[in-house]
Amino acid sequence: MDKQKREEMEQLIKKSGDELKIKDNMPKIYPVLRHLSFLKEKGTNPIYRNHSPETIIVYGVDLPFGYMVITEEQGKKEGIKEEELYTQAIVNLSALDITYKIDRLGENVFYFFSYKDSYSASRILNPELLPRMKNEIQGKMGVAIPHQDVLIIADLKDGKGASAFSQITFDFAMQGDTPISPLPFMVEEDTLEPYIAIRHKKSRHLKRD
């Protein structure tokens, strides 16, 4: 999206937000993943919760031309708590499609979740998705949320796959309109741990960030 179109969309969202009532739009609220640096952007004061060392969850009201991030001011004005938003957002998210496409590199398998609704990366928060994918995974389980329009889950069998997954995540992050994290994560006991794949002449292995 070019700069002019982005600015036009932001103006439309701001105008809609001035008139929009959050409580009247609870069925349209979805969780949105952002990089932690989003909190430092000028003019943002979102209601949020922590997600990983790299990412946070904010809440968006779905609109025909995008979504409006709910702010602390809006929450206070309508008496809405973060926990209430989170519960409703996850219910709404769980109704979205979670079909995927598959790519392979040797014995390594990559599952791509990509849709046109702005909540592809948010699917990682679907409480049924990661447990279901764990049943498919035979090696190490990696996940990546490089930008808002893609979620990647990986079944990593060797260092070659880990290295490729790291590069894929970085490349996707550089291409997306709304980047989230250029680093992939390993799933460790239901938590996400960022990692970097380090190449050596004779071998490849994983290193925690």
ABEGO torsion letter per residue (X at the ends): XBAAAAAAAAAAAAAAAAABBAAAAAAABBBBBBBAAAAABBGBBBBBBBABAABBBBBBBBBAAEBBBBBAAAAAAAGBBAAAAAAAAAAAAAABBABBBBBBBEABBBBBBBBAAGAAAAAAABAAAAAAAAAABABBBBBBBABAABBBBBBBABAAAAAAAAAAAAAAAAABABBABABBBBBBGGBBBBBBBBBBAABBBBBBX
